[in-house]
Amino acid sequence: MWRSLLARQRFTVLRNYKAAYISPIQVPLSNFAINPTQSTISSSLDSPQFSHFPSAINNPRFFSQQIATENEVPVDSHSSENHFDAVRLENDDVAVPNDDGNEHDFVVEEEETEAFQIDDEKLEKVVSLLQTSADESFESSLDNMNLTIRQDFVIKAIESVETVLAENLVRFFKWAWTENSLVVTTQVLESFVITICNSGRSLRDKDVYSLWDLVKEIGEKEIGVVNVTILNELVSSFSKLGKGKAALGVFEKFEGFQCVPDADTYYFTIEGLSRRSDFDLAWSVCQKMLDAQRIPDGEKIARILSWLCKGEKAKEAHAVYMAAIENKRYPPLSSVNFLASHLCHKNETVPLALEVLNDIPVERRKRAIKPFSAVVRALCRVKDVDAAKELVLKMITDGPLPGNAVFNYVITGYSKAGEMGQAVEILRLLESRGLKPDVYAYSVIASAYSNGGEMEQARKILEEAKKNHLKLSPVIYHTLIRGYCKLERFDEALELLSEMKDFGVRASADEYEKLIQSLCLKALDWERAEKLQEEMKEKGLYLKGITRALVRAVKETEKEAMEAQSGSLVA
């Protein structure tokens, strides 16, 4: 019997080789030596006719393959004390010598070949069941079909489904695995998970949770079956559904399944947490991503920067940006602009915004006027106006070319700091660039001069503004009127009040209020105060009661003083 077994094994070797390489060869079977004491086959593969044999023939798996073939393998027959022959007959029969060594007394045995054929009728029933809303009888319906569960049948059933009902597929796969001992391989599980996760709008929260529970169960029992692709599909699905904590749960199981997260793993996890506005956890995953140097592509980096900035984590977004640049993962210019602008929101991150601007190539700066403007404004806000001026000069040289708004930020910064010489210098630089100073620039400088008591300089700026603009701002008149009132130069204040209408400015109640109060308190001139009050009535303006009372009080006080004086003269 052992000779029969060895003959069958030796024949299988040759048949497998022929089925795999489809080139019939004639091989003397004497090259295969049988060691009866060890029941093993050794081959003389060093001979020339075996030089083209694949190395796989030495692999035990090669001997165990059962590949059916209808082609014949011609062989030579030899007989000796340590060798025997197997002769290929028709219908895959094998003739082997009897135990007595008589070559003419053969026992003919039929080679068993098993080819699994999918039953189309049963397959159609399974597919129909999978596309029908499941109930409690789902598994029992499968049991009643008397199915032969194999990988190819399961895959064919899943691929044949037109309308994917994720719940049904999960229950079917779990039934096949737990109740019918389906051999689950990575390829089968991956195909199954991808099919469900890409089923579109029909995918529900509970479907993904059920799928994840099944994958966890399989992964814990079938070591090495779960891979990165499978886990990434689950993380991505949870992320799309806005289940950030669930996505993080899958991420945390990578190590348990002996999988190494890739760039997509980190991205999908961060996306899911950001969708739930859990930016602290999103940043913790970002840190792990940076430590592992698994940086996604530029488009995905751009989204991560956007999420972190919206979560008020611009400083952390800057760290991600720097890591991406170091790994040559360049995000689009729009996201860089967005990052620079958000870094300007807090004083402590303004220097980082300036660094981001320096990283922008000169050829791309033409489309970066927004972040440059934001940084200039932020530098002025933190009172680093000199740095803002330097940046403006650099913009003039390398771009993007600054407009009126950028110059105005610096003019305002110097004006608030009382450095009027620098403010006027920027105003002249603006003009040298072929730009026309707007009313705002004139108003800021005139107000600063007025607040400092330099009314002559303020009046010069006002006159310059009149020449360049037919309509001025109420601010410039308001500040100058107040400046003249502080110096008790009321005639000049009243002159400005009367000329406001000539430059499209309608005096407000505030201008009249301040001027009337100054006339009463400092000049005790209730007569001109009353004239202004009448003028307000004509223009439909309302004077506050406290100011009206002030005018009456000054008037009565003056009359009492005059009466007292005349009485003393009579006496």
C-alpha positions in Angstrom: 0.0 0.0 0.0 2.8 2.4 0.7 4.1 1.9 -2.8 0.7 2.8 -4.2 0.7 5.9 -2.0 4.1 7.0 -3.1 3.3 6.4 -6.7 0.2 8.6 -6.4 2.2 11.3 -4.7 4.9 11.2 -7.4 2.4 11.4 -10.1 0.7 14.3 -8.4 4.1 16.2 -8.5 4.4 15.8 -12.2 0.7 16.6 -12.9 0.9 19.8 -10.8 4.0 20.9 -12.6 2.3 20.3 -16.0 -0.9 22.1 -14.9 1.1 25.1 -13.6 3.4 25.5 -16.6 1.3 24.0 -19.4 4.3 22.4 -21.2 4.3 18.6 -21.4 7.7 17.1 -20.7 9.0 13.7 -20.5 10.8 13.0 -17.2 12.3 9.7 -16.3 10.7 8.8 -13.0 13.9 7.1 -12.0 15.0 10.6 -11.1 12.6 10.5 -8.2 14.1 8.3 -5.5 11.9 6.7 -2.9 13.2 6.1 0.6 10.9 3.6 2.1 12.1 4.1 5.6 11.1 7.8 5.6 8.2 7.6 3.1 9.6 10.7 1.3 10.5 11.5 -2.3 13.8 13.0 -3.2 14.5 14.1 -6.8 17.7 14.4 -8.7 17.1 18.0 -9.8 20.7 18.7 -10.6 20.3 16.9 -14.0 20.0 19.1 -17.1 16.4 18.1 -17.8 15.3 19.6 -14.4 17.3 22.9 -14.8 14.1 24.7 -15.8 12.0 23.3 -12.9 10.7 26.1 -10.6 12.1 26.4 -7.1 8.5 25.9 -5.9 8.9 22.2 -6.4 11.0 22.1 -3.3 8.2 23.7 -1.3 5.9 21.3 0.5 2.9 23.3 -0.6 3.7 22.4 -4.2 3.2 18.7 -3.4 -0.1 19.3 -1.7 -1.8 21.2 -4.6 -4.7 19.4 -6.2 -4.8 21.0 -9.7 -6.9 19.0 -12.1 -5.8 18.6 -15.7 -7.0 16.6 -18.7 -3.6 16.5 -20.4 -1.4 13.5 -20.3 2.1 13.4 -19.0 4.3 11.0 -20.9 6.8 9.2 -18.7 9.5 6.6 -19.1 9.3 3.4 -17.1 12.2 1.9 -15.3 12.4 -0.8 -12.6 15.1 -1.5 -10.0 15.5 -2.4 -6.4 15.2 1.1 -5.1 13.0 2.6 -7.8 9.6 1.8 -9.2 7.5 3.3 -11.9 4.0 4.9 -12.3 2.4 4.8 -15.7 -0.2 7.3 -16.7 -3.2 5.5 -18.2 -6.4 6.8 -19.6 -9.1 8.6 -17.5 -6.4 9.6 -14.9 -5.8 6.0 -13.7 -2.5 5.0 -12.1 -1.0 1.5 -12.4 1.5 0.5 -9.7 3.4 -2.8 -9.1 2.0 -5.2 -6.5 4.0 -5.7 -3.2 5.5 -8.9 -4.7 7.3 -6.7 -7.3 5.6 -8.4 -10.3 5.6 -5.7 -13.0 2.7 -7.3 -14.9 0.3 -7.5 -11.9 -1.0 -3.9 -11.7 -3.6 -2.5 -9.4 -5.5 0.3 -11.1 -6.7 3.2 -8.9 -8.8 6.2 -10.0 -7.3 9.5 -9.1 -9.9 11.5 -7.1 -10.3 15.0 -8.5 -12.8 17.4 -6.9 -13.9 20.6 -8.6 -16.3 22.8 -6.8 -19.2 24.0 -9.0 -21.3 26.9 -7.9 -25.0 26.0 -7.9 -26.5 28.9 -9.9 -30.0 28.2 -8.5 -28.9 28.4 -4.9 -26.7 31.4 -5.7 -29.7 33.2 -7.1 -31.8 32.4 -3.9 -29.0 33.8 -1.7 -28.6 37.0 -3.7 -32.4 37.5 -3.6 -32.4 37.0 0.1 -29.5 39.5 0.5 -31.4 42.1 -1.4 -34.5 41.7 0.8 -35.1 43.5 4.1 -33.8 41.1 6.7 -35.9 39.9 9.7 -35.3 37.3 12.5 -35.7 34.4 10.1 -32.7 35.5 7.9 -30.2 33.0 9.3 -32.8 30.2 9.3 -33.6 30.9 5.7 -30.0 30.4 4.9 -29.9 27.2 6.9 -32.9 25.8 4.9 -31.0 26.3 1.6 -28.5 23.5 2.4 -25.7 25.6 1.0 -22.1 24.4 0.6 -20.2 27.4 1.9 -16.8 28.1 0.2 -14.9 31.3 -0.4 -15.7 31.5 -4.1 -19.5 31.0 -3.4 -19.5 33.8 -0.7 -17.5 36.2 -3.0 -19.8 35.4 -5.9 -22.9 36.1 -3.8 -21.5 39.4 -2.5 -20.4 40.5 -6.0 -23.8 39.7 -7.5 -25.8 41.9 -5.2 -27.0 45.0 -7.0 -28.7 46.8 -4.1 -26.3 46.6 -1.2 -28.1 46.1 2.2 -25.1 46.3 4.5 -27.0 44.7 7.4 -27.8 41.6 5.3 -24.2 41.3 4.0 -22.8 41.5 7.6 -25.2 38.9 8.9 -24.6 36.6 5.9 -20.8 36.8 6.3 -21.0 36.2 10.0 -23.3 33.2 9.5 -21.0 31.8 6.9 -18.0 32.2 9.2 -19.5 31.1 12.6 -22.0 28.6 11.5 -20.4 27.1 8.4 -16.7 27.4 9.2 -15.9 29.7 6.2 -12.2 30.1 5.8 -11.6 33.8 6.0 -8.6 35.1 4.2 -7.3 38.7 4.0 -8.4 39.0 0.4 -12.0 37.8 1.1 -12.4 40.0 4.2 -10.9 43.0 2.4 -13.3 42.6 -0.6 -16.2 42.2 1.8 -15.4 45.3 3.9 -14.8 47.5 0.8 -18.1 46.4 -0.7 -20.0 47.5 2.4 -18.1 50.7 3.1 -18.6 51.9 -0.4 -22.3 51.2 -0.6 -23.1 54.9 -0.6 -26.0 56.6 1.0 -27.6 53.4 2.1 -24.8 52.9 4.7 -26.1 53.6 8.2 -24.4 54.1 11.5 -25.4 50.8 12.9 -24.2 49.0 9.8 -20.7 50.3 10.2 -20.7 49.5 13.9 -21.9 45.9 13.2 -19.2 45.5 10.5 -16.6 46.8 12.9 -17.7 44.3 15.6 -17.4 41.5 13.1 -14.0 42.6 11.9 -12.8 42.8 15.5 -14.1 39.3 16.3 -12.5 37.9 13.2 -9.2 39.7 13.8 -9.0 38.4 17.4 -9.6 34.8 16.3 -7.9 34.7 12.8 -4.5 36.2 13.5 -3.0 38.2 10.6 -6.2 38.3 8.5 -7.0 42.0 9.2 -4.8 44.5 7.4 -4.3 48.2 7.0 -6.7 48.5 4.1 -9.5 47.0 6.0 -9.0 49.2 9.0 -8.7 52.3 6.9 -12.0 51.6 5.2 -13.6 51.4 8.6 -11.9 54.6 9.9 -13.0 56.4 6.7 -16.6 55.2 7.0 -16.9 56.4 10.6 -15.3 59.7 9.6 -17.8 60.3 6.8 -20.7 59.5 9.2 -19.3 62.0 11.7 -18.4 59.4 14.3 -15.0 60.7 15.4 -14.7 58.7 18.6 -15.5 55.5 16.7 -12.9 56.3 14.1 -10.4 56.9 16.9 -11.4 53.5 18.4 -10.4 51.8 15.1 -7.2 53.8 15.0 -6.3 52.6 18.5 -6.8 48.9 17.5 -4.0 49.0 14.8 -1.3 47.8 17.2 -3.5 45.0 18.5 -4.0 43.7 15.0 -0.2 44.1 14.3 -0.9 46.8 11.7 1.1 50.0 11.2 -1.0 53.1 10.5 -0.2 54.8 7.2 -0.8 58.4 6.1 -4.5 57.7 5.2 -5.1 56.2 8.6 -4.0 59.4 10.4 -5.9 61.6 7.9 -9.2 59.8 8.2 -9.0 59.7 12.0 -8.2 63.5 12.2 -11.0 64.1 9.8 -13.6 62.2 11.9 -12.5 64.0 15.1 -12.6 67.4 13.4 -16.1 66.8 12.1 -17.1 66.4 15.7 -15.2 69.6 16.6 -13.0 67.5 19.0 -9.9 69.4 18.0 -7.9 68.4 21.1 -8.1 64.7 20.2 -7.5 65.6 16.5 -4.3 67.4 17.5 -3.1 64.4 19.6 -3.5 62.2 16.5 -1.6 64.8 14.5 1.3 64.6 16.9 1.4 60.9 16.5 1.4 61.4 12.7 4.3 63.8 12.9 6.2 61.5 15.2 5.7 58.6 12.7 6.6 60.8 9.7 3.4 59.6 7.9 2.6 62.8 6.1 -0.4 62.8 3.7 -0.4 64.5 0.3 -0.7 68.3 -0.1 -4.4 68.4 -0.5 -5.1 66.4 2.7 -2.6 68.5 4.5 -4.5 71.6 3.4 -7.7 70.2 5.0 -5.9 69.3 8.2 -4.6 72.9 8.4 -8.1 74.2 7.8 -9.6 72.0 10.6 -7.0 73.0 13.1 -7.3 76.7 12.3 -11.1 76.6 12.7 -10.5 74.9 16.0 -8.4 77.9 17.2 -5.2 75.8 16.9 -3.3 77.8 14.4 0.0 77.3 16.2 -0.5 73.5 16.0 -1.5 73.8 12.4 1.8 75.6 11.8 3.7 72.6 13.2 1.9 70.3 10.7 2.6 72.8 7.9 6.4 72.8 8.7 6.5 69.0 8.8 4.7 68.8 5.4 7.2 71.3 3.9 10.2 69.2 5.3 8.7 66.1 3.7 8.0 67.9 0.4 4.2 67.7 0.8 3.3 71.1 -0.4 -0.2 72.3 0.3 -2.0 74.6 -2.1 -1.4 78.3 -1.8 -4.9 79.0 -0.7 -4.4 76.9 2.5 -1.1 78.6 3.2 -2.9 82.0 2.9 -5.5 80.7 5.3 -2.9 79.5 7.8 -1.0 82.8 7.7 -4.3 84.8 8.2 -5.3 82.7 11.3 -1.8 82.9 12.8 -2.4 86.7 12.9 -5.4 86.3 15.2 -3.2 86.0 18.3 -0.3 88.2 19.2 2.0 85.3 20.1 1.7 83.6 16.7 2.2 86.7 14.5 5.9 85.9 14.1 5.0 82.5 12.9 2.7 84.1 10.3 5.7 86.2 9.1 7.7 83.0 8.7 5.0 81.4 6.6 5.1 84.5 4.3 8.8 84.1 3.9 8.3 80.5 2.7 6.1 81.6 -0.2 8.1 81.6 -3.4 8.3 85.0 -5.2 6.5 83.6 -8.3 3.5 82.7 -6.2 3.2 85.9 -4.2 1.0 87.7 -6.7 -1.9 85.7 -5.4 -1.0 86.2 -1.7 -2.0 89.8 -1.0 -4.6 88.7 1.6 -2.1 87.0 4.0 0.5 89.7 3.5 -2.1 92.4 4.4 -3.1 90.4 7.4 0.4 90.1 8.7 1.1 93.9 8.2 -2.0 94.7 10.1 -1.1 92.2 12.9 2.4 93.6 13.2 0.9 97.1 13.7 -1.5 95.7 16.2 1.3 94.3 18.3 3.0 97.7 18.0 5.9 96.3 15.9 5.3 99.0 13.2 8.9 99.0 12.1 8.6 95.3 11.1 5.4 96.1 9.3 7.2 98.9 7.4 10.0 96.5 6.5 7.5 94.0 5.2 5.8 96.7 3.1 9.1 97.6 1.5 9.8 93.9 0.8 6.3 93.7 -0.8 7.2 96.6 -3.1 10.4 94.8 -4.1 9.3 91.1 -4.4 5.5 91.4 -4.4 2.7 91.3 -3.9 2.4 95.0 -4.5 0.8 96.7 -1.5 -2.4 98.7 -1.9 -3.8 101.7 0.0 -5.1 99.4 2.8 -1.6 98.1 3.5 -0.1 101.6 3.6 -3.0 102.7 5.9 -2.2 100.0 8.5 1.4 101.4 8.8 0.2 105.0 8.8 -2.2 104.2 11.5 0.4 102.3 13.5 2.9 105.2 13.4 0.1 107.8 14.1 -1.0 106.0 17.2 2.6 105.7 18.4 3.0 109.5 17.9 5.7 109.0 15.3 4.2 111.5 12.9 7.3 111.9 10.8 7.2 108.2 10.0 3.5 108.4 9.3 4.0 111.2 6.8 6.9 109.3 5.2 4.7 106.3 4.5 2.0 108.7 3.1 4.6 110.1 0.7 5.8 106.5 -0.2 2.2 105.7 -1.0 2.0 108.7 -3.4 5.4 107.7 -5.0 3.9 104.4 -5.9 1.3 106.2 -8.1 -1.5 105.7 -5.5 -3.8 108.4 -4.2 -4.1 108.7 -0.5 -7.7 108.1 0.6 -9.7 110.2 3.1 -8.9 107.6 5.8 -5.1 108.2 5.6 -5.6 112.0 5.8 -8.0 111.6 8.7 -5.7 109.4 10.7 -2.7 111.8 10.4 -4.8 115.0 11.0 -6.4 113.4 14.1 -3.0 112.4 15.5 -1.7 116.0 14.9 -4.8 117.4 16.5 -4.6 115.2 19.5 -1.0 116.3 20.0 -2.0 120.0 19.8 -0.2 120.5 16.5 -3.1 122.3 14.9 -1.1 123.9 12.1 0.2 120.5 10.9 -3.3 119.1 11.2 -4.8 122.0 9.2 -2.1 121.4 6.5 -3.2 117.8 6.1 -6.9 119.0 6.0 -6.1 121.4 3.2 -4.2 118.6 1.3 -7.2 116.4 1.7 -9.5 119.1 0.3 -7.4 119.3 -2.8 -7.6 115.6 -3.5 -11.1 114.8 -2.5 -14.4 116.6 -3.0 -16.0 114.7 -0.1 -14.3 114.3 3.2 -15.0 112.3 6.3 -16.8 113.7 9.4 -13.9 112.3 11.5 -11.3 114.7 10.2 -13.5 117.7 11.0 -14.6 116.3 14.3 -11.1 115.9 15.6 -9.9 119.3 14.4 -12.9 121.0 16.0 -12.2 119.3 19.3 -8.5 120.3 18.9 -9.4 123.9 18.5 -11.8 123.8 21.3 -9.2 122.4 23.7 -7.0 125.3 22.8 -10.0 127.7 23.1 -9.6 128.8 19.5 -13.4 128.9 19.0 -13.4 131.1 15.9 -11.4 128.5 13.9 -13.6 125.8 15.3 -16.8 127.6 14.1 -15.2 128.2 10.8 -14.6 124.5 10.3 -18.2 123.8 11.4 -19.6 126.1 8.8 -17.4 124.7 5.9 -18.3 121.1 6.5 -21.3 121.1 4.2 -19.1 122.4 1.3 -17.2 119.0 1.3 -20.2 116.7 1.6 -20.1 116.4 5.4 -23.2 116.9 7.4 -22.4 118.1 10.9 -23.8 115.7 13.6 -25.2 116.5 16.9 -21.9 115.5 18.5 -20.0 118.3 16.8 -22.5 120.9 18.0 -22.7 119.3 21.4 -18.9 119.5 22.0 -18.7 123.0 20.6 -21.6 124.3 22.7 -20.2 122.8 25.8 -16.8 124.3 25.2 -18.3 127.8 24.5 -20.3 127.6 27.8 -17.6 126.1 30.0 -14.5 127.9 28.8 -15.7 131.1 27.1 -19.0 131.5 28.9 -20.3 132.5 25.5 -23.9 131.5 25.8 -25.0 133.8 23.0 -23.1 131.9 20.3 -24.1 128.7 22.1 -27.8 129.7 21.6 -27.2 130.5 18.0 -25.7 127.0 17.5 -28.7 125.6 19.3 -31.1 127.3 16.9 -29.0 126.1 13.9 -29.4 122.6 15.2 -33.1 122.9 15.3 -33.2 124.1 11.7 -31.2 121.0 10.7 -33.4 118.7 12.7 -30.7 117.9 15.3 -31.5 117.3 18.9 -29.4 118.8 21.7 -29.2 116.8 24.9 -31.1 118.2 27.9 -28.0 118.4 30.1 -26.3 120.7 27.4 -29.5 122.9 27.1 -29.5 123.2 30.9 -25.8 124.2 30.7 -26.6 127.0 28.2 -29.5 128.3 30.5 -27.3 128.2 33.5 -24.5 130.2 31.9 -27.0 132.7 30.6 -28.7 133.1 34.0 -25.4 133.3 35.8 -24.2 136.1 33.5 -27.5 138.0 34.0 -27.3 137.7 37.7 -23.7 138.9 37.6 -24.7 141.9 35.5 -27.6 142.8 37.8 -25.4 142.5 40.8 -22.9 144.8 39.2 -25.5 147.4 38.2 -27.0 147.3 41.7 -23.6 148.0 43.3 -23.1 151.0 40.9 -26.5 152.5 41.9 -25.7 152.2 45.6 
